Amino acid sequence: MGTTTITGFHQDADGNWVAELACGHRQHVRHRPPWELRPWVTSEAERAKRVGAPIDCPLCQMPALPAGARPYKRTATFTEATVPAGLLRDHRTKDGTWARIVIEAGQLAYALESSPSTFVLNPQCPGIVVPAVPHHVTPIGPVRFHVEFLRQETDDADKR
């Protein structure tokens, strides 16, 4: 898991606090005993003290697309009711095929066999699928998403 720092806070549409991180990601920081113990979240003064503090960012472990990766195909839009069963269990793309899981609305859990973390994808945070790496998704309530398939293109000099 990558470590970054908190640069600020804002509330989401449901009134939950979200930490803005130096790495560019955002992370919910809820106080929901007994699962999440962060009483400091409920106080403006205590939140202000956390600006600049280090925090683990599981999204910094999200794979990145290689330079030159270009979309060549896209699935239909799926919902929590129409997501194909194969996406809900471990599956993989072919060698050389990358994918981007694009959330149109809602949230989707994305788990990679190669990572101990489960990523929560949303419209601001897509999931990146590495060729041949087992992974699966799980809807988190109502969701709409599609998958873009990409190939890494090379220039003409690389083809010689």
C-alpha positions as CSV (number, residue, x, y, z in Angstrom):
1,M,0.0,0.0,0.0
2,G,1.3,3.4,-0.9
3,T,1.7,6.2,1.8
4,T,0.7,9.8,1.0
5,T,-0.5,12.8,3.0
6,I,-3.8,14.4,3.7
7,T,-4.2,17.7,2.0
8,G,-7.8,18.5,3.0
9,F,-11.3,17.2,3.5
10,H,-14.8,17.5,2.0
11,Q,-18.1,15.8,2.6
12,D,-19.7,13.6,-0.1
13,A,-23.4,13.7,-1.1
14,D,-24.3,11.5,1.9
15,G,-22.5,13.7,4.4
16,N,-19.6,11.3,4.9
17,W,-16.1,12.8,5.3
18,V,-13.6,12.3,2.5
19,A,-9.9,12.9,2.8
20,E,-8.2,14.6,-0.2
21,L,-4.8,13.1,-0.6
22,A,-1.5,14.5,-2.0
23,C,-1.4,11.6,-4.5
24,G,-4.6,12.8,-6.1
25,H,-6.8,10.1,-4.7
26,R,-9.6,10.6,-2.2
27,Q,-10.5,8.3,0.7
28,H,-13.5,8.1,2.9
29,V,-12.6,8.5,6.6
30,R,-15.7,7.4,8.5
31,H,-16.2,7.0,12.2
32,R,-18.5,3.9,12.4
33,P,-17.8,2.0,15.6
34,P,-17.0,-0.8,16.1
35,W,-15.7,-1.2,12.5
36,E,-14.0,2.1,11.9
37,L,-12.7,4.1,14.9
38,R,-11.9,7.6,13.8
39,P,-13.6,9.9,16.3
40,W,-11.3,12.8,15.1
41,V,-13.4,12.9,11.9
42,T,-16.4,14.4,13.7
43,S,-14.5,17.5,14.8
44,E,-13.4,20.3,12.5
45,A,-10.4,21.2,14.7
46,E,-9.3,17.5,14.8
47,R,-9.7,17.2,11.0
48,A,-7.6,20.3,10.5
49,K,-4.8,18.8,12.7
50,R,-4.7,15.8,10.3
51,V,-3.9,18.0,7.2
52,G,-0.3,17.0,6.3
53,A,-0.5,13.7,8.2
54,P,0.6,10.5,6.5
55,I,-2.1,8.0,5.5
56,D,-2.1,4.8,3.6
57,C,-3.6,4.9,0.1
58,P,-4.7,1.6,-1.2
59,L,-5.4,3.2,-4.6
60,C,-1.7,3.9,-5.0
61,Q,-1.4,0.2,-5.6
62,M,-3.8,0.3,-8.5
63,P,-1.9,-0.8,-11.6
64,A,-1.3,1.9,-14.3
65,L,-1.9,1.6,-18.0
66,P,1.3,1.5,-20.0
67,A,2.1,4.3,-22.4
68,G,0.6,3.7,-25.7
69,A,-2.4,1.7,-24.4
70,R,-5.4,2.4,-26.7
71,P,-9.0,1.2,-26.5
72,Y,-10.2,-1.1,-29.2
73,K,-13.4,-2.5,-27.7
74,R,-16.0,-1.7,-25.1
75,T,-18.7,-3.8,-23.4
76,A,-22.3,-2.8,-22.9
77,T,-23.2,-1.0,-19.7
78,F,-23.8,-3.4,-16.8
79,T,-25.8,-2.8,-13.6
80,E,-25.8,-4.7,-10.3
81,A,-28.7,-6.8,-11.8
82,T,-27.1,-7.4,-15.3
83,V,-23.4,-7.9,-14.5
84,P,-22.3,-11.2,-16.1
85,A,-21.7,-14.0,-13.6
86,G,-18.2,-14.5,-15.0
87,L,-17.1,-11.0,-13.8
88,L,-18.2,-11.9,-10.3
89,R,-15.7,-14.7,-10.0
90,D,-12.0,-14.8,-10.8
91,H,-11.3,-14.4,-14.5
92,R,-8.5,-12.8,-16.6
93,T,-7.9,-11.0,-19.8
94,K,-5.7,-12.5,-22.5
95,D,-2.0,-11.8,-22.7
96,G,-1.5,-8.4,-24.2
97,T,-5.0,-7.2,-23.3
98,W,-5.4,-4.5,-20.7
99,A,-8.8,-3.2,-19.5
100,R,-10.2,-0.2,-17.7
101,I,-13.4,-0.7,-15.6
102,V,-15.3,2.6,-16.0
103,I,-17.9,3.4,-13.3
104,E,-20.7,5.5,-14.7
105,A,-22.6,5.7,-11.4
106,G,-22.3,4.1,-8.0
107,Q,-19.5,1.9,-6.7
108,L,-17.9,-1.4,-7.5
109,A,-15.4,-3.5,-5.5
110,Y,-12.5,-4.7,-7.6
111,A,-10.2,-7.4,-6.3
112,L,-6.9,-8.5,-7.9
113,E,-5.4,-11.9,-6.9
114,S,-2.0,-10.2,-7.0
115,S,-2.9,-7.5,-4.4
116,P,-4.1,-7.8,-0.8
117,S,-6.4,-4.8,-1.3
118,T,-9.8,-4.6,-2.7
119,F,-10.3,-1.3,-4.5
120,V,-13.6,0.6,-4.3
121,L,-14.1,2.0,-7.8
122,N,-16.3,5.0,-8.5
123,P,-16.8,7.5,-11.4
124,Q,-13.6,9.3,-10.3
125,C,-11.6,6.1,-9.8
126,P,-11.6,3.5,-12.6
127,G,-10.1,0.1,-12.2
128,I,-7.1,-1.0,-14.3
129,V,-6.9,-4.7,-15.3
130,V,-3.4,-6.1,-16.1
131,P,-3.2,-8.8,-18.8
132,A,-3.6,-12.4,-17.5
133,V,-4.0,-11.4,-13.8
134,P,-7.0,-13.0,-12.1
135,H,-9.5,-10.5,-10.7
136,H,-13.2,-10.1,-10.0
137,V,-15.8,-7.4,-9.2
138,T,-18.6,-7.1,-6.7
139,P,-21.3,-4.5,-6.9
140,I,-21.7,-2.2,-3.9
141,G,-25.4,-1.3,-4.1
142,P,-26.7,0.2,-7.3
143,V,-24.0,0.6,-10.0
144,R,-23.6,1.2,-13.7
145,F,-20.3,0.4,-15.4
146,H,-18.7,-0.8,-18.5
147,V,-15.3,-2.3,-19.5
148,E,-12.9,-0.9,-22.1
149,F,-10.3,-3.2,-23.6
150,L,-7.0,-1.8,-24.6
151,R,-3.9,-2.9,-26.4
152,Q,-0.4,-1.3,-26.1
153,E,0.4,0.2,-29.4
154,T,3.9,0.5,-30.7
155,D,5.2,3.0,-33.2
156,D,6.5,1.9,-36.6
157,A,10.2,1.8,-35.4
158,D,9.3,-0.8,-32.8
159,K,7.7,-3.0,-35.5
160,R,10.9,-3.4,-37.5
